[in-house]
Amino acid sequence: MVGVTPGWKFVSIGFERTPVAIHGIDPWRHERQWVSSNERIVVSHPSYPSERHTMFVYKLEIDGRTIEFAAGEYSNGVWGFYEPA
C-alpha cells in the first residue's frame, strides 16, 4: 500500500465549488488565482482510509497573504482539500 504524505491535515470534502475555509479564505472564490507549486501529495480518503488519492499543491495570494493548500478530486466532482499541518 502506498504511504500517505506526512505534514498535511484534512480540511474538507464536498462537491465542486462547495465553500471551503482555509485560513479564513475560500479557494473556490479565487479559483483562477491558484498557482501550482508542481508538487503532489498522497492522502487517504476520509471515509475510506485504505483508498489513496493524489492531491496537487497550490498557493494563493489574497490581500497580501499567501496560503498553501492541496486539492484534488476523490471522484468526479467530489473534491478534497488539505492544508499544511
Sequence and secondary structure as in RCSB ss.txt:
>XXXX:A:sequence
MVGVTPGWKFVSIGFERTPVAIHGIDPWRHERQWVSSNERIVVSHPSYPSERHTMFVYKLEIDGRTIEFAAGEYS
NGVWGFYEPA
>XXXX:A:secstr
     TTEEEEEEEETT    BTTB GGGGGGG EEEEEEEEEE SS TT EEEEEEEEEEETTEEEEEEEEEEE
TTEEEEEEE 
